[in-house]
Amino acid sequence: MPTHFQNHLAAGRRVPGILILKRQANFGEMIDDLILIWEASLPGEYQDQIRYLPLSR
C-alpha cells in the first residue's frame, strides 16, 4: 500500500487519508481511536497521509 500511495501522490493525485488497521491490534482500541479521530480532527488534517491504528503503538 505505501508504494502504491507514493506513486498515486507522485502522479499529482490526492486522497483524503488512509487509515490502516493493524491485524494484531485490540478491536476496542481501534474503535476508540476512530472515534477520537472523528471527534478531534480538522477537515483535511489527514489528507495525503497514511496512519496506522491503533495510534498508541
C-alpha angles and dihedrals in degrees: 000000000000093000092049089046093053091049090050092053093043088057089060096256125132137211131199089234139288125240115197118198115216112231095223094049124114111258093222092053091052092050090049091050093048090052091047092050091047094049101039107033127099122227109276094012093127097037113142093002137115117215128183123220135253092049094203096069 
